[in-house]
Amino acid sequence: MKSKALLVALGAVTLVLVACMTAQAQLPKQGEYRGTFGGRGAGTAYELEKGHLFWVGAFSGVFFNDVANGFIDRTSVECPAANDIVEGLSIGAHGYCIVTDRDGDKAFLVFKQKKGTRPNVGEGDFQWTEGTGKYSGIKGNNTYRYAFIGQTPAFWVVWEGDWRLP
């Protein structure tokens, strides 16, 4: 009888501990974040006329939140994109990104760059549009600024903004 009561008590304690750990692991319903996405670009540039290129390709890399284990920290980022480049300046970069975490849950965003004023650097806005798993229904407004590293395909991007879940 005592062993049965002990088993019931241990079971109850285990359930409480698991519930507490699950609650801590859940993503908050909203928040703000800042971090850096480092990666590389690969694609094809088409010369449409002298001084005018149209680039189609993708950017890929890893996002690191400024707060360890924060929102989308250490996630894979894949961004199919297109860019109009006139006289070395980006005049119309836009695309989408798929952010995938270690659990396989995804958050999707759409981005649009502001007209560039210097080669290989820029800024723009993006919005969270949808997600799967823990990111289902995600929305939010964000900004980004980037710089390529010299004439290489490597770059860094600072992402900053907010997110909301239903």
TORBA-989974 format. One record per residue (C-alpha): residue number from 1; chain; x, y, z negated. Coordinates in steps of 0.25 Angstrom, whole numbers, plus 5000, padded with zeros to 4 digits. Each point is the difference from the previous one (the first is absolute). Example, Ala and Ser with C-alpha at 12.3 -4.5 7.8 and 13.67 -1.06 7.14 Angstrom:
<k 1; c A; px 5049; py 4982; pz 4969>
<k 2; c A; px 5006; py 5014; pz 5002>
% end
This chain:
<k 1; c A; px 5000; py 5000; pz 5000>
<k 2; c A; px 5011; py 5010; pz 4996>
<k 3; c A; px 5008; py 4996; pz 5013>
<k 4; c A; px 4987; py 5003; pz 5008>
<k 5; c A; px 4998; py 5014; pz 4994>
<k 6; c A; px 5015; py 5003; pz 5002>
<k 7; c A; px 4999; py 4996; pz 5015>
<k 8; c A; px 4987; py 5009; pz 5001>
<k 9; c A; px 5008; py 5012; pz 4993>
<k 10; c A; px 5012; py 4998; pz 5009>
<k 11; c A; px 4991; py 5000; pz 5013>
<k 12; c A; px 4993; py 5013; pz 4995>
<k 13; c A; px 5014; py 5006; pz 4998>
<k 14; c A; px 5005; py 4996; pz 5013>
<k 15; c A; px 4988; py 5005; pz 5007>
<k 16; c A; px 5001; py 5014; pz 4994>
<k 17; c A; px 5015; py 5000; pz 5003>
<k 18; c A; px 4997; py 4997; pz 5015>
<k 19; c A; px 4989; py 5010; pz 5001>
<k 20; c A; px 5009; py 5011; pz 4994>
<k 21; c A; px 5012; py 4996; pz 5010>
<k 22; c A; px 4990; py 5000; pz 5012>
<k 23; c A; px 4994; py 5014; pz 4995>
<k 24; c A; px 5014; py 5006; pz 5000>
<k 25; c A; px 5004; py 4994; pz 5014>
<k 26; c A; px 4987; py 5006; pz 5006>
<k 27; c A; px 5002; py 5013; pz 5009>
<k 28; c A; px 4994; py 5012; pz 4993>
<k 29; c A; px 4988; py 5006; pz 5008>
<k 30; c A; px 5008; py 5013; pz 5004>
<k 31; c A; px 5013; py 5006; pz 4998>
<k 32; c A; px 5011; py 5008; pz 5006>
<k 33; c A; px 5014; py 4996; pz 5005>
<k 34; c A; px 5013; py 5003; pz 5007>
<k 35; c A; px 5010; py 4992; pz 5006>
<k 36; c A; px 5009; py 4997; pz 5011>
<k 37; c A; px 4999; py 4991; pz 5012>
<k 38; c A; px 5013; py 4996; pz 5007>
<k 39; c A; px 5000; py 4992; pz 5013>
<k 40; c A; px 5003; py 5000; pz 5015>
<k 41; c A; px 4993; py 5003; pz 5012>
<k 42; c A; px 5000; py 4992; pz 5013>
<k 43; c A; px 4992; py 5002; pz 5013>
<k 44; c A; px 5001; py 5005; pz 5014>
<k 45; c A; px 5001; py 5014; pz 5005>
<k 46; c A; px 4994; py 5004; pz 5014>
<k 47; c A; px 5005; py 5012; pz 5007>
<k 48; c A; px 4988; py 5007; pz 5005>
<k 49; c A; px 5007; py 5012; pz 5006>
<k 50; c A; px 5013; py 5007; pz 4997>
<k 51; c A; px 5001; py 5003; pz 4985>
<k 52; c A; px 4987; py 4992; pz 4997>
<k 53; c A; px 5000; py 4986; pz 4994>
<k 54; c A; px 4989; py 4992; pz 4995>
<k 55; c A; px 5004; py 4990; pz 4990>
<k 56; c A; px 4992; py 4987; pz 4996>
<k 57; c A; px 5005; py 4991; pz 4989>
<k 58; c A; px 5000; py 4997; pz 4985>
<k 59; c A; px 5006; py 5004; pz 4987>
<k 60; c A; px 5003; py 4990; pz 4989>
<k 61; c A; px 5006; py 5000; pz 4987>
<k 62; c A; px 4997; py 5000; pz 4985>
<k 63; c A; px 4993; py 5010; pz 4991>
<k 64; c A; px 5006; py 5003; pz 4986>
<k 65; c A; px 4991; py 5007; pz 4990>
<k 66; c A; px 5008; py 5010; pz 4992>
<k 67; c A; px 4993; py 4993; pz 4988>
<k 68; c A; px 5005; py 4986; pz 4999>
<k 69; c A; px 4988; py 4990; pz 5002>
<k 70; c A; px 4991; py 5012; pz 5003>
<k 71; c A; px 4990; py 5001; pz 5012>
<k 72; c A; px 5005; py 4992; pz 5012>
<k 73; c A; px 5014; py 4999; pz 4994>
<k 74; c A; px 5009; py 4990; pz 5008>
<k 75; c A; px 4990; py 4998; pz 5011>
<k 76; c A; px 5003; py 4996; pz 5015>
<k 77; c A; px 4996; py 5012; pz 5010>
<k 78; c A; px 4997; py 4997; pz 5014>
<k 79; c A; px 4996; py 5012; pz 5009>
<k 80; c A; px 4996; py 4999; pz 5015>
<k 81; c A; px 5001; py 5014; pz 5005>
<k 82; c A; px 5001; py 5009; pz 5012>
<k 83; c A; px 5008; py 5014; pz 5002>
<k 84; c A; px 5000; py 5011; pz 5010>
<k 85; c A; px 5014; py 5006; pz 5000>
<k 86; c A; px 5003; py 5013; pz 5008>
<k 87; c A; px 5014; py 5005; pz 5001>
<k 88; c A; px 5004; py 4992; pz 4988>
<k 89; c A; px 4988; py 5004; pz 4991>
<k 90; c A; px 4989; py 4991; pz 4996>
<k 91; c A; px 4987; py 5007; pz 5004>
<k 92; c A; px 4990; py 4989; pz 4997>
<k 93; c A; px 5004; py 4988; pz 4992>
<k 94; c A; px 4988; py 4992; pz 4995>
<k 95; c A; px 4997; py 4985; pz 4996>
<k 96; c A; px 4996; py 4991; pz 4989>
<k 97; c A; px 5007; py 4992; pz 4989>
<k 98; c A; px 4998; py 4987; pz 4993>
<k 99; c A; px 5005; py 5000; pz 4986>
<k 100; c A; px 5001; py 4985; pz 4994>
<k 101; c A; px 5003; py 4997; pz 4986>
<k 102; c A; px 5006; py 4988; pz 4994>
<k 103; c A; px 4986; py 4993; pz 4998>
<k 104; c A; px 4997; py 5002; pz 5015>
<k 105; c A; px 4990; py 5011; pz 4997>
<k 106; c A; px 5000; py 5011; pz 5011>
<k 107; c A; px 4997; py 5015; pz 5000>
<k 108; c A; px 4998; py 5007; pz 5013>
<k 109; c A; px 5003; py 5015; pz 5004>
<k 110; c A; px 5000; py 5009; pz 5012>
<k 111; c A; px 5010; py 5011; pz 5002>
<k 112; c A; px 5002; py 5012; pz 5008>
<k 113; c A; px 5013; py 5008; pz 5001>
<k 114; c A; px 5000; py 5016; pz 5000>
<k 115; c A; px 5007; py 5005; pz 5013>
<k 116; c A; px 5015; py 4999; pz 4997>
<k 117; c A; px 5009; py 5012; pz 4999>
<k 118; c A; px 5013; py 4993; pz 4999>
<k 119; c A; px 5005; py 4987; pz 5007>
<k 120; c A; px 4999; py 4987; pz 4991>
<k 121; c A; px 4993; py 5006; pz 4988>
<k 122; c A; px 4985; py 5003; pz 4998>
<k 123; c A; px 4988; py 4999; pz 4991>
<k 124; c A; px 4985; py 4997; pz 5001>
<k 125; c A; px 4988; py 4995; pz 4993>
<k 126; c A; px 4994; py 4986; pz 4998>
<k 127; c A; px 4988; py 4994; pz 4995>
<k 128; c A; px 4997; py 4986; pz 4993>
<k 129; c A; px 4989; py 4994; pz 5009>
<k 130; c A; px 4997; py 4986; pz 4994>
<k 131; c A; px 5007; py 4988; pz 4994>
<k 132; c A; px 4998; py 4986; pz 4996>
<k 133; c A; px 5001; py 4993; pz 4986>
<k 134; c A; px 5003; py 5010; pz 4989>
<k 135; c A; px 5000; py 5012; pz 5011>
<k 136; c A; px 4986; py 4997; pz 5005>
<k 137; c A; px 4993; py 5013; pz 5003>
<k 138; c A; px 5013; py 5009; pz 4997>
<k 139; c A; px 4999; py 5014; pz 5004>
<k 140; c A; px 5009; py 5012; pz 4998>
<k 141; c A; px 5008; py 5012; pz 5006>
<k 142; c A; px 5015; py 5000; pz 5001>
<k 143; c A; px 5011; py 5008; pz 5006>
<k 144; c A; px 5014; py 4995; pz 5005>
<k 145; c A; px 5013; py 5006; pz 5005>
<k 146; c A; px 5011; py 4992; pz 5007>
<k 147; c A; px 5014; py 5000; pz 5005>
<k 148; c A; px 5007; py 4991; pz 5009>
<k 149; c A; px 5014; py 4997; pz 4996>
<k 150; c A; px 5009; py 5006; pz 5011>
<k 151; c A; px 4997; py 4994; pz 5014>
<k 152; c A; px 4997; py 4986; pz 4994>
<k 153; c A; px 4986; py 4994; pz 5000>
<k 154; c A; px 5001; py 5000; pz 4984>
<k 155; c A; px 4992; py 5010; pz 4992>
<k 156; c A; px 4994; py 5004; pz 4987>
<k 157; c A; px 4986; py 5005; pz 4997>
<k 158; c A; px 4995; py 5006; pz 4987>
<k 159; c A; px 4985; py 4997; pz 4998>
<k 160; c A; px 4992; py 5008; pz 4990>
<k 161; c A; px 4985; py 5000; pz 4997>
<k 162; c A; px 4988; py 4993; pz 4993>
<k 163; c A; px 4992; py 4988; pz 5002>
<k 164; c A; px 4986; py 4996; pz 4995>
<k 165; c A; px 4993; py 4987; pz 4999>
<k 166; c A; px 4985; py 4998; pz 5000>
% end
